[in-house]
Amino acid sequence: MQNKIDHIAIGCKDLDSGAEAMETILGVAVPRGGKHAAMSTHNCVMQAGNESFFELISIDPEAPEPGRVRWFTLDDPDTQRRLDERPRALTWVVNTSDLDAVVATSPVDLGEIVDFTRGDRTWRLTVPKDGSLPGEGLLPAFIEWSPGPHPSTGQQELGVQLQTIRLSHPEPEQFVSLLKALNVDHLAEVVKGEPGLSFALKTPNGAVVVD
């Protein structure tokens, strides 16, 4: 099984204000991406190095209600309150070659596997039915793409590169054991502290941390 960073997701109150805030922080304008019809969300995306990408995501005000709870806690009142203040790191997503095996062997509930389609590409993603994020938001979602080039290869490269995914946890050794069980311990740095997620980025504005 091969697991690697697929993308990082930063949530925002609305895409226009979020893109403006990110441009100030990163020094680049994150290009518009597409819409997720099944979740009634939309995004901006760009390459983040090593066949991974940076995603800025928000609820799409022009889309109908999705008929289910949106992913990445976007419907959660606490998340919405935090996004009212500024864009926030929501989750990280791991690209796996065998999603069924990941879910079957995981020591924690990662959610159901949901199928998505856009154009000629399809993908499968772990999404808890209640819209929550596993491990208090510290564990990744897992994705498996249909055959073909990684989507990042068609996105703009604007000089932003993901350097480190940092996970803060009050019991780091115990949490690292969980990451090892999921075969993703090599993809993130774990430090002691209150639960928290942040992305260290190399940008045209220098070193930046988005949390």
Phi and psi in degrees as a GROMACS rama.xvg file:
@    title "Ramachandran Plot"
@    xaxis  label "Phi"
@    yaxis  label "Psi"
@TYPE xy
-112.427  121.465  GLN-2
-119.66  133.41  ASN-3
-150.725  165.153  LYS-4
-63.9752  127.916  ILE-5
-96.8028  -56.0643  ASP-6
-162.373  165.475  HIS-7
-113.712  143.842  ILE-8
-117.588  125.142  ALA-9
-113.539  123.827  ILE-10
-91.3947  154.398  GLY-11
-147.28  159.539  CYS-12
-61.3095  -48.3184  LYS-13
-148.01  154.367  ASP-14
-67.3728  -35.0724  LEU-15
-66.0542  -50.9592  ASP-16
-69.2906  -33.6717  SER-17
-65.7702  -42.3409  GLY-18
-64.6689  -38.0756  ALA-19
-64.6741  -43.5956  GLU-20
-64.4509  -41.457  ALA-21
-66.8227  -35.2619  MET-22
-63.1982  -38.7922  GLU-23
-65.0142  -41.252  THR-24
-73.8118  -45.2291  ILE-25
-92.4406  -26.6663  LEU-26
87.7648  9.85386  GLY-27
-140.122  152.396  VAL-28
-90.4305  117.618  ALA-29
-74.1812  120.542  VAL-30
-65.9658  149.872  PRO-31
-62.1097  142.1  ARG-32
-104.665  -107.889  GLY-33
-147.928  -167.09  GLY-34
-113.691  148.843  LYS-35
-109.967  94.5941  HIS-36
-59.7859  -36.923  ALA-37
-69.7779  -21.7473  ALA-38
-115.504  -5.592  MET-39
55.8581  47.3694  SER-40
-128.444  166.665  THR-41
-145.941  167.776  HIS-42
-148.223  170.862  ASN-43
-119.85  143.1  CYS-44
-142.681  153.498  VAL-45
-158.883  163.769  MET-46
-64.0168  148.722  GLN-47
-129.461  18.2347  ALA-48
89.4785  149.333  GLY-49
54.9291  44.8984  ASN-50
52.6804  47.4419  GLU-51
-131.326  167.78  SER-52
-142.772  160.878  PHE-53
-99.4134  126.357  PHE-54
-121.152  127.77  GLU-55
-106.344  121.636  LEU-56
-131.412  146.023  ILE-57
-151.822  167.469  SER-58
-64.555  136.226  ILE-59
-87.6964  111.123  ASP-60
-68.8977  -16.3899  PRO-61
-91.3453  -8.18874  GLU-62
-90.0478  151.755  ALA-63
-71.1097  166.12  PRO-64
-58.6942  137.009  GLU-65
-74.7907  -12.9344  PRO-66
81.5276  9.45746  GLY-67
-158.879  168.933  ARG-68
-71.4635  134.248  VAL-69
-68.2042  159.348  ARG-70
-74.0344  169.136  TRP-71
58.7333  27.4613  PHE-72
63.1497  21.1758  THR-73
-65.7219  -19.9464  LEU-74
-91.898  -5.68211  ASP-75
-74.7104  128.59  ASP-76
-56.7066  -36.992  PRO-77
-66.8445  -42.9269  ASP-78
-61.933  -43.2663  THR-79
-63.3404  -37.7905  GLN-80
-63.1606  -42.7403  ARG-81
-67.4974  -37.1383  ARG-82
-73.1374  -22.0847  LEU-83
-61.6817  -29.181  ASP-84
-79.8968  -43.8505  GLU-85
-176.028  166.197  ARG-86
-60.8305  144.645  PRO-87
-133.442  148.954  ARG-88
-65.7521  124.221  ALA-89
-100.841  -52.1538  LEU-90
-162.877  169.718  THR-91
-121.656  151.174  TRP-92
-123.937  130.599  VAL-93
-106.183  129.291  VAL-94
-83.6117  122.665  ASN-95
-123.894  152.3  THR-96
-88.672  -8.13109  SER-97
-148.161  81.4476  ASP-98
-64.6764  -38.8923  LEU-99
-59.9984  -40.6559  ASP-100
-67.7573  -39.4498  ALA-101
-58.6855  -49.3642  VAL-102
-66.7456  -40.0214  VAL-103
-67.3887  -32.8326  ALA-104
-101.993  -3.17543  THR-105
-65.2606  136.179  SER-106
-77.0021  -7.79438  PRO-107
-128.962  159.733  VAL-108
-76.1325  116.23  ASP-109
-93.1128  -5.29084  LEU-110
102.186  -178.829  GLY-111
-83.2807  159.927  GLU-112
-91.0067  120.236  ILE-113
-112.398  136.702  VAL-114
-92.3636  137.043  ASP-115
-129.044  153.372  PHE-116
-140.581  137.327  THR-117
-145.723  117.241  ARG-118
62.4116  -129.726  GLY-119
-96.9009  8.15969  ASP-120
-107.329  143.586  ARG-121
-126.958  157.031  THR-122
-152.368  159.044  TRP-123
-121.336  135.232  ARG-124
-139.473  143.472  LEU-125
-78.314  124.924  THR-126
-139.187  111.443  VAL-127
-58.9356  140.592  PRO-128
-61.7718  -29.0146  LYS-129
-89.8  6.78139  ASP-130
76.6526  7.09445  GLY-131
-77.274  175.557  SER-132
-118.48  127.57  LEU-133
-59.5508  147.445  PRO-134
63.1776  40.5354  GLY-135
56.6385  31.4258  GLU-136
87.0541  0.842735  GLY-137
-91.876  -26.7562  LEU-138
-82.1543  147.764  LEU-139
-79.9605  161.708  PRO-140
-82.6267  156.474  ALA-141
-118.244  138.542  PHE-142
-130.563  146.509  ILE-143
-132.806  119.586  GLU-144
-89.6399  153.739  TRP-145
-66.5054  159.719  SER-146
-55.543  144.066  PRO-147
135.978  174.241  GLY-148
-59.8368  148.143  PRO-149
-63.0796  140.53  HIS-150
-53.9626  -28.1945  PRO-151
-61.8098  -26.4528  SER-152
-66.0864  -19.5652  THR-153
-98.791  4.15197  GLY-154
-98.5244  163.751  GLN-155
-74.0978  143.09  GLN-156
-103.826  111.364  GLU-157
-117.671  16.4313  LEU-158
88.3776  15.2936  GLY-159
-105.74  125.663  VAL-160
-130.333  133.924  GLN-161
-72.466  126.309  LEU-162
-99.3294  -48.0061  GLN-163
-150.631  139.043  THR-164
-98.5084  120.893  ILE-165
-109.27  130.716  ARG-166
-119.744  124.332  LEU-167
-103.533  131.826  SER-168
-147.836  141.18  HIS-169
-65.9292  -22.6964  PRO-170
-126.686  76.3615  GLU-171
-60.5856  -38.3002  PRO-172
-64.5985  -41.4925  GLU-173
-64.8183  -39.6538  GLN-174
-69.8336  -37.7958  PHE-175
-60.4592  -36.4042  VAL-176
-61.4695  -37.9846  SER-177
-67.1184  -42.4626  LEU-178
-62.3187  -37.4579  LEU-179
-64.3536  -39.558  LYS-180
-63.2221  -28.2208  ALA-181
-92.031  -0.824922  LEU-182
60.3941  41.9706  ASN-183
-131.567  9.56255  VAL-184
-63.5578  -22.958  ASP-185
-80.9551  -3.87234  HIS-186
-102.155  -7.52915  LEU-187
-144.99  157.702  ALA-188
-103.681  132.874  GLU-189
-114.434  129.659  VAL-190
-126.621  161.72  VAL-191
-81.998  136.116  LYS-192
159.343  -175.226  GLY-193
-63.466  148.886  GLU-194
-53.743  128.208  PRO-195
-165.15  152.955  GLY-196
-126.977  134.697  LEU-197
-147.977  155.981  SER-198
-119.924  121.01  PHE-199
-91.1413  124.802  ALA-200
-125.682  144.248  LEU-201
-94.7488  124.777  LYS-202
-137.046  168.207  THR-203
-59.5073  -20.6964  PRO-204
-89.1989  5.35394  ASN-205
99.7277  -160.163  GLY-206
-74.2944  129.551  ALA-207
-134.173  142.854  VAL-208
-118.996  125.563  VAL-209
-109.164  122.263  VAL-210
